[in-house]
Amino acid sequence: MKHVAILIGQRDDVKLLTVITADVTIFLCTTGAIGSVTTHFQRTGRAMSTAITAIIEQDKQDLARQRGRQQRFFIWLEFVLAPLWLLFFWFSALSGRAVTLAVAITPYCAFRLAVYLLLLIFPAWLLEWPLAYWERRLQQRFNLDRQTILAWAGDQIKSSILIALLLIVLVEILYFLLQHSPIWWWLWGTMIFFLLTSFLAVILPAMIFPLFFRLTPLAEGSLRARIERLLAEKGIQQAGIFQFDLGRRTSSANAALIGLGRSRRVILADTLLGAFSEEEITSVVAHELGHLVHHDMWRLLLINSGQTGLALLGMHIAWRLLWPTISMSSMSRFPLLALLYLFFSAMFMPISAYLSRRQEWAADNFALTESNPSTYAAALIRLSNINLAELVPPESYTLCAASHPPIGLRIVHAELFAKQDRHEPTVHHSG
């Protein structure tokens, strides 16, 4: 309580620096804890990497490690740049000037907030787009990017507009709740977030995904018959089978399950269809159907909503402790709200990442049971080579942020499952 009393007596900017210091301290402590907890994981990963060297194209893995380091660099860079921009916007008094300009432009409070957010977002776009272009150039070095500069710019503009619209809607709802329910706003916000994200999941295949990719029904043939037979065996009726033109953008291969209810789609990239055998594609589809059978989409929505709810509750408590006499609905202090949200979201991110990896393991086990395990292992190996997927990323990144288990571990798991399926003895390698 002594520290709380000291904080209450400080100016806003000093309190904010105190929060940031605490954020850095927690991050360093957490990183240290992760290092001690995951020593066994690291050793296992290295042994695993040695064990499958013979079946992975080594030159591709060399490139995959380089690409993995660059991807993590951009992830952490974006993780740092967002709070730095919010800090600058607050400490430079740009926030107050943006409020003054918004008030001068429109007399309506909701429109003022939208104008304010655009004044906050637009300069951030100008900072982000050069980084996105830099990342694109690096992807081209690995022969993964096939887009023209105009197509890439068009995707950047469309995604930026969609993100801005979604952010404005969410923040408008947030401020409405702050003004009308200052005690329970965080609970109402969690429920609205769940409903909104569920609605977005429903409209994704028909309204959002086609903005970036062209979806067409998978052609009649033996592959479609295989997939339909697998769907029928599991009693799945409401799931369309489509392909999309990923090859216009990248040489990577992928498959996914999108949508909810009647809008559900199993989507296969044209790069997957062109480079994999029908048996391998069917095993990959079996993984996606595992998510459907396990109701993972609903679980994911609940997990994300729970993480958001905990972050909002943390914001509520922290604001009451740091600035008890200042209203949370003050427009000029939105950067402080955003910083608190980023802080608490980062705290709970390892938990949601862990739960996501559990879902992926369960989907893998479903695929191994419902298809040929050796074929699924071969498909994972081919995906690793084509997508330049790093076999074993650093354990700190895996535990903190990775939504999927390391593909190297998944390959070994599939190989061991195949040996057990054939009743072959498992060979233990020394070292």
C-alpha positions as CSV (number, residue, x, y, z in Angstrom):
1,M,0.0,0.0,0.0
2,K,3.0,2.3,0.5
3,H,3.8,2.2,-3.2
4,V,0.2,2.8,-4.1
5,A,0.1,5.9,-1.9
6,I,3.2,7.2,-3.5
7,L,1.8,6.6,-7.0
8,I,-1.4,8.5,-6.2
9,G,0.6,11.6,-5.4
10,Q,2.6,11.7,-8.6
11,R,1.9,13.5,-11.9
12,D,0.4,11.4,-14.7
13,D,3.7,11.2,-16.7
14,V,5.7,10.0,-13.7
15,K,3.0,7.4,-12.9
16,L,3.1,6.2,-16.5
17,L,6.9,5.8,-16.4
18,T,6.4,3.7,-13.2
19,V,4.0,1.4,-15.0
20,I,6.4,1.0,-17.9
21,T,9.3,0.2,-15.5
22,A,7.1,-2.4,-13.9
23,D,6.3,-3.8,-17.4
24,V,10.0,-4.1,-18.3
25,T,10.8,-5.7,-14.9
26,I,8.0,-8.3,-15.2
27,F,9.2,-9.1,-18.8
28,L,12.8,-9.6,-17.6
29,C,11.7,-11.8,-14.7
30,T,9.4,-13.8,-16.9
31,T,12.1,-14.3,-19.5
32,G,14.5,-15.6,-16.8
33,A,11.8,-17.9,-15.5
34,I,11.2,-19.2,-19.0
35,G,14.9,-19.9,-19.4
36,S,15.0,-22.0,-16.3
37,V,11.7,-23.8,-16.9
38,T,12.5,-24.8,-20.6
39,T,16.0,-26.2,-20.3
40,H,14.6,-29.6,-20.8
41,F,12.6,-28.5,-23.8
42,Q,15.7,-27.0,-25.4
43,R,17.7,-30.2,-25.0
44,T,14.9,-32.3,-26.3
45,G,14.5,-29.9,-29.3
46,R,18.2,-30.2,-30.2
47,A,18.1,-33.9,-29.9
48,M,15.0,-34.1,-32.0
49,S,16.5,-31.7,-34.6
50,T,19.5,-34.1,-34.9
51,A,17.3,-37.1,-35.3
52,I,15.4,-35.8,-38.3
53,T,18.2,-34.2,-40.1
54,A,18.2,-37.1,-42.6
55,I,14.6,-36.5,-43.7
56,I,14.7,-32.7,-43.8
57,E,16.4,-30.7,-46.6
58,Q,19.3,-29.2,-44.7
59,D,19.8,-26.2,-47.1
60,K,16.1,-25.4,-46.6
61,Q,16.5,-25.5,-42.8
62,D,19.5,-23.2,-43.0
63,L,17.2,-20.7,-44.8
64,A,14.4,-21.4,-42.4
65,R,16.6,-20.5,-39.4
66,Q,17.5,-17.2,-41.1
67,R,13.9,-16.5,-41.9
68,G,12.8,-17.4,-38.4
69,R,15.3,-15.0,-36.9
70,Q,14.0,-12.2,-39.2
71,Q,10.4,-13.0,-38.5
72,R,10.9,-12.9,-34.7
73,F,12.8,-9.6,-35.1
74,F,9.8,-8.0,-36.8
75,I,7.4,-9.5,-34.2
76,W,9.3,-8.0,-31.3
77,L,9.9,-4.8,-33.2
78,E,6.1,-4.3,-33.7
79,F,5.6,-5.3,-30.1
80,V,7.9,-2.4,-29.0
81,L,6.9,0.2,-31.6
82,A,3.2,0.3,-30.6
83,P,3.8,1.4,-27.0
84,L,6.6,3.7,-28.1
85,W,4.3,5.5,-30.5
86,L,1.6,5.8,-27.7
87,L,4.2,7.2,-25.3
88,F,5.4,9.7,-27.9
89,F,1.7,10.7,-28.6
90,W,1.2,11.3,-24.9
91,F,4.4,12.9,-23.8
92,S,4.6,15.2,-26.8
93,A,1.1,16.6,-26.1
94,L,-0.1,15.4,-29.5
95,S,-3.0,13.7,-27.7
96,G,-4.3,17.0,-26.4
97,R,-3.9,18.7,-29.8
98,A,-5.7,15.9,-31.5
99,V,-8.6,16.4,-29.1
100,T,-8.7,20.1,-29.8
101,L,-8.7,19.5,-33.5
102,A,-11.4,16.8,-33.3
103,V,-13.6,19.2,-31.2
104,A,-13.1,21.9,-33.9
105,I,-14.1,19.5,-36.7
106,T,-17.3,18.1,-35.3
107,P,-19.7,18.8,-32.4
108,Y,-20.7,15.2,-32.0
109,C,-18.9,13.2,-29.4
110,A,-18.8,9.9,-31.3
111,F,-17.5,11.6,-34.4
112,R,-14.9,13.4,-32.3
113,L,-13.6,10.1,-31.0
114,A,-13.4,8.7,-34.5
115,V,-11.5,11.8,-35.7
116,Y,-9.1,11.5,-32.7
117,L,-8.4,7.8,-33.4
118,L,-7.7,8.6,-37.1
119,L,-5.2,11.3,-36.1
120,L,-3.6,8.7,-33.8
121,I,-3.6,5.9,-36.4
122,F,-2.6,7.6,-39.6
123,P,1.0,8.6,-38.5
124,A,1.4,5.1,-37.2
125,W,0.6,3.8,-40.7
126,L,3.3,6.0,-42.1
127,L,5.7,4.4,-39.7
128,E,4.5,0.8,-40.2
129,W,4.3,0.7,-44.0
130,P,8.1,1.1,-44.6
131,L,8.7,-1.7,-42.1
132,A,6.1,-3.9,-43.9
133,Y,7.9,-3.2,-47.2
134,W,11.2,-4.1,-45.6
135,E,9.7,-7.3,-44.4
136,R,8.4,-8.0,-48.0
137,R,11.9,-7.5,-49.4
138,L,13.3,-10.0,-47.0
139,Q,10.6,-12.5,-48.0
140,Q,11.6,-12.0,-51.6
141,R,15.1,-13.0,-50.7
142,F,13.8,-16.4,-49.7
143,N,11.7,-16.6,-52.9
144,L,8.5,-16.7,-50.9
145,D,6.9,-13.4,-52.0
146,R,5.4,-13.3,-55.5
147,Q,3.3,-10.1,-55.3
148,T,3.8,-7.1,-57.5
149,I,4.4,-3.8,-55.7
150,L,0.9,-2.6,-56.7
151,A,-0.8,-5.8,-55.4
152,W,1.2,-5.6,-52.2
153,A,0.3,-1.9,-51.7
154,G,-3.4,-2.7,-52.4
155,D,-3.4,-5.4,-49.7
156,Q,-1.7,-3.0,-47.2
157,I,-4.3,-0.3,-47.8
158,K,-7.2,-2.7,-47.5
159,S,-5.9,-4.3,-44.3
160,S,-5.2,-0.9,-42.8
161,I,-8.7,0.3,-43.5
162,L,-10.3,-2.8,-42.1
163,I,-8.1,-2.6,-38.9
164,A,-8.9,1.1,-38.5
165,L,-12.7,0.5,-38.9
166,L,-12.6,-2.3,-36.4
167,L,-10.5,-0.3,-33.9
168,I,-12.9,2.7,-34.2
169,V,-15.9,0.4,-33.5
170,L,-14.3,-1.2,-30.5
171,V,-13.1,2.1,-29.0
172,E,-16.5,3.7,-29.6
173,I,-18.1,0.8,-27.7
174,L,-15.5,1.0,-25.0
175,Y,-16.1,4.7,-24.3
176,F,-19.9,4.2,-24.4
177,L,-19.5,1.6,-21.7
178,L,-17.1,3.7,-19.7
179,Q,-19.6,6.5,-19.6
180,H,-22.7,4.5,-18.8
181,S,-21.3,1.7,-16.7
182,P,-18.1,2.9,-15.0
183,I,-17.9,-0.1,-12.6
184,W,-18.9,-3.0,-14.8
185,W,-17.8,-1.8,-18.2
186,W,-15.0,-4.4,-18.4
187,L,-17.6,-7.2,-18.0
188,W,-19.9,-5.8,-20.6
189,G,-16.9,-5.2,-22.9
190,T,-15.9,-8.8,-22.6
191,M,-19.3,-10.1,-23.6
192,I,-19.6,-7.6,-26.5
193,F,-16.1,-8.6,-27.7
194,F,-17.2,-12.3,-27.8
195,L,-20.3,-11.4,-29.8
196,L,-18.4,-9.2,-32.2
197,T,-15.6,-11.6,-32.9
198,S,-18.2,-14.4,-33.3
199,F,-20.0,-12.2,-35.9
200,L,-16.7,-11.5,-37.7
201,A,-16.0,-15.3,-37.8
202,V,-19.4,-15.9,-39.4
203,I,-18.9,-13.2,-42.1
204,L,-15.2,-13.9,-42.7
205,P,-15.6,-16.4,-45.6
206,A,-18.2,-14.4,-47.5
207,M,-17.2,-10.7,-46.9
208,I,-13.6,-10.4,-45.6
209,F,-11.6,-13.2,-47.0
210,P,-12.7,-12.5,-50.7
211,L,-11.2,-9.0,-50.3
212,F,-7.7,-10.6,-50.4
213,F,-8.2,-14.0,-52.0
214,R,-10.5,-15.6,-54.7
215,L,-12.4,-18.6,-53.3
216,T,-13.7,-21.2,-55.7
217,P,-15.3,-24.6,-54.9
218,L,-12.8,-27.5,-55.2
219,A,-13.3,-29.2,-58.5
220,E,-15.0,-32.6,-58.7
221,G,-12.6,-35.5,-58.7
222,S,-10.9,-38.1,-56.5
223,L,-9.5,-35.6,-54.0
224,R,-12.9,-34.0,-53.4
225,A,-14.4,-37.5,-53.1
226,R,-11.8,-38.4,-50.5
227,I,-12.5,-35.2,-48.4
228,E,-16.3,-35.6,-48.7
229,R,-16.0,-39.2,-47.5
230,L,-14.0,-38.1,-44.5
231,L,-16.6,-35.5,-43.7
232,A,-19.4,-38.0,-44.0
233,E,-17.6,-40.5,-41.7
234,K,-17.5,-37.8,-39.0
235,G,-21.1,-36.7,-39.6
236,I,-20.1,-33.2,-40.8
237,Q,-22.5,-31.8,-43.3
238,Q,-22.3,-28.0,-43.2
239,A,-18.7,-27.5,-44.4
240,G,-17.9,-26.4,-47.9
241,I,-14.7,-27.4,-49.6
242,F,-12.9,-24.6,-51.4
243,Q,-9.5,-23.6,-52.9
244,F,-8.0,-20.2,-52.9
245,D,-5.3,-18.4,-55.0
246,L,-2.5,-18.1,-52.4
247,G,0.0,-18.7,-55.2
248,R,-0.5,-15.2,-56.5
249,R,1.1,-13.9,-53.3
250,T,3.5,-16.5,-52.1
251,S,5.0,-19.9,-52.8
252,S,4.0,-21.1,-49.3
253,A,1.4,-23.9,-49.0
254,N,-1.4,-23.8,-46.5
255,A,-4.9,-25.1,-45.5
256,A,-7.4,-23.8,-43.0
257,L,-10.8,-24.0,-41.5
258,I,-12.7,-20.7,-41.5
259,G,-16.2,-19.6,-40.6
260,L,-18.9,-20.7,-38.1
261,G,-22.1,-22.6,-38.6
262,R,-23.4,-22.6,-42.2
263,S,-20.4,-20.3,-43.3
264,R,-17.8,-23.0,-42.4
265,R,-15.3,-23.6,-45.2
266,V,-12.4,-26.0,-45.5
267,I,-10.0,-24.0,-47.7
268,L,-7.0,-25.4,-49.6
269,A,-4.3,-23.2,-51.1
270,D,-3.6,-23.7,-54.8
271,T,0.1,-24.2,-53.9
272,L,-0.9,-27.1,-51.6
273,L,-3.0,-28.7,-54.4
274,G,-0.1,-28.4,-56.8
275,A,2.8,-29.7,-54.7
276,F,1.2,-32.4,-52.5
277,S,-0.2,-35.8,-53.2
278,E,-3.9,-36.5,-52.7
279,E,-3.1,-38.7,-49.6
280,E,-1.0,-35.9,-48.1
281,I,-3.7,-33.3,-48.7
282,T,-6.3,-35.5,-47.2
283,S,-4.2,-35.9,-44.1
284,V,-3.8,-32.1,-43.8
285,V,-7.6,-31.7,-44.2
286,A,-8.0,-34.3,-41.4
287,H,-6.0,-32.0,-39.1
288,E,-8.4,-29.1,-40.0
289,L,-11.4,-31.3,-39.4
290,G,-9.9,-32.2,-36.0
291,H,-10.4,-28.5,-35.1
292,L,-14.0,-28.7,-36.3
293,V,-14.8,-32.0,-34.4
294,H,-13.2,-30.5,-31.2
295,H,-15.2,-27.3,-31.6
296,D,-11.9,-25.4,-31.5
297,M,-13.3,-22.3,-33.2
298,W,-15.7,-21.7,-30.3
299,R,-12.9,-22.5,-27.8
300,L,-10.6,-20.1,-29.5
301,L,-13.3,-17.3,-29.3
302,L,-13.8,-18.0,-25.6
303,I,-10.1,-18.0,-24.9
304,N,-9.5,-14.7,-26.8
305,S,-12.5,-13.2,-25.0
306,G,-11.3,-14.4,-21.7
307,Q,-7.9,-12.9,-22.3
308,T,-9.5,-9.7,-23.4
309,G,-11.7,-9.7,-20.3
310,L,-8.8,-10.2,-18.0
311,A,-6.9,-7.4,-19.7
312,L,-9.9,-5.0,-19.4
313,L,-10.2,-5.9,-15.7
314,G,-6.5,-5.3,-15.2
315,M,-7.0,-1.9,-16.9
316,H,-9.9,-1.1,-14.5
317,I,-8.0,-2.0,-11.4
318,A,-4.7,-0.3,-12.4
319,W,-6.5,2.9,-13.4
320,R,-8.3,3.0,-10.1
321,L,-5.0,2.7,-8.3
322,L,-3.0,5.1,-10.4
323,W,-5.5,7.8,-11.3
324,P,-8.5,7.4,-9.0
325,T,-9.8,11.0,-9.5
326,I,-9.5,11.0,-13.3
327,S,-12.3,9.6,-15.5
328,M,-11.3,6.7,-17.7
329,S,-13.5,8.2,-20.5
330,S,-11.3,11.2,-21.0
331,M,-10.5,11.2,-24.7
332,S,-7.0,12.8,-24.3
333,R,-5.9,10.0,-22.0
334,F,-6.7,7.2,-24.5
335,P,-2.9,6.5,-25.0
336,L,-2.8,5.6,-21.3
337,L,-5.7,3.2,-21.7
338,A,-4.1,1.7,-24.7
339,L,-0.8,1.2,-22.9
340,L,-2.5,-0.5,-20.0
341,Y,-4.3,-2.8,-22.4
342,L,-1.1,-3.7,-24.2
343,F,0.6,-4.4,-20.9
344,F,-2.1,-6.7,-19.5
345,S,-2.6,-8.4,-22.9
346,A,1.1,-9.2,-23.0
347,M,0.9,-10.7,-19.5
348,F,-1.8,-13.2,-20.6
349,M,-0.5,-13.9,-24.1
350,P,1.6,-17.0,-23.0
351,I,-1.5,-18.6,-21.5
352,S,-3.5,-18.2,-24.7
353,A,-0.6,-19.4,-26.8
354,Y,-0.3,-22.5,-24.7
355,L,-4.0,-23.3,-25.0
356,S,-3.7,-22.8,-28.8
357,R,-0.8,-25.2,-29.0
358,R,-2.9,-27.8,-27.1
359,Q,-5.6,-27.5,-29.7
360,E,-3.0,-28.0,-32.4
361,W,-1.7,-31.2,-30.7
362,A,-5.2,-32.5,-30.4
363,A,-5.9,-31.8,-34.1
364,D,-2.6,-33.6,-35.0
365,N,-3.7,-36.6,-33.0
366,F,-7.0,-36.6,-34.8
367,A,-5.3,-36.5,-38.2
368,L,-2.9,-39.3,-37.2
369,T,-5.9,-41.4,-36.2
370,E,-8.1,-40.6,-39.2
371,S,-5.4,-40.8,-41.9
372,N,-2.1,-42.6,-42.6
373,P,0.4,-41.4,-39.9
374,S,3.4,-41.8,-42.3
375,T,1.6,-39.8,-44.9
376,Y,0.8,-37.0,-42.4
377,A,4.5,-37.0,-41.3
378,A,5.5,-36.7,-45.0
379,A,3.1,-33.8,-45.4
380,L,4.5,-32.0,-42.4
381,I,8.0,-32.5,-43.8
382,R,7.0,-31.1,-47.2
383,L,5.3,-28.1,-45.5
384,S,8.5,-27.4,-43.5
385,N,10.6,-27.5,-46.7
386,I,8.2,-25.4,-48.9
387,N,7.3,-22.8,-46.2
388,L,10.8,-22.6,-44.8
389,A,9.4,-23.4,-41.3
390,E,12.0,-23.6,-38.6
391,L,12.1,-27.0,-37.0
392,V,12.7,-25.8,-33.5
393,P,12.4,-22.0,-32.8
394,P,13.8,-20.6,-29.6
395,E,11.9,-22.0,-26.6
396,S,11.2,-18.5,-25.2
397,Y,9.4,-17.5,-28.4
398,T,7.5,-20.8,-28.5
399,L,6.3,-20.6,-24.9
400,C,5.5,-16.8,-25.1
401,A,3.9,-16.3,-28.5
402,A,3.7,-19.4,-30.8
403,S,0.2,-20.5,-31.6
404,H,1.5,-23.8,-33.0
405,P,4.0,-26.4,-31.6
406,P,7.4,-26.5,-33.3
407,I,6.9,-28.4,-36.6
408,G,10.0,-30.5,-35.8
409,L,8.3,-31.8,-32.7
410,R,5.1,-32.5,-34.7
411,I,7.1,-34.4,-37.3
412,V,8.8,-36.6,-34.7
413,H,5.4,-37.2,-33.0
414,A,3.9,-38.3,-36.3
415,E,6.8,-40.6,-37.0
416,L,6.6,-42.2,-33.6
417,F,2.9,-42.6,-34.0
418,A,3.4,-44.3,-37.4
419,K,5.9,-46.7,-35.9
420,Q,3.5,-47.6,-33.1
421,D,0.8,-48.0,-35.7
422,R,3.0,-50.5,-37.6
423,H,4.0,-52.1,-34.3
424,E,7.7,-51.3,-35.0
425,P,10.1,-50.9,-32.1
426,T,11.2,-47.3,-31.4
427,V,14.9,-46.7,-32.0
428,H,16.6,-44.5,-29.5
429,H,19.5,-42.4,-30.8
430,S,22.4,-41.6,-28.5
431,G,23.3,-38.0,-28.0
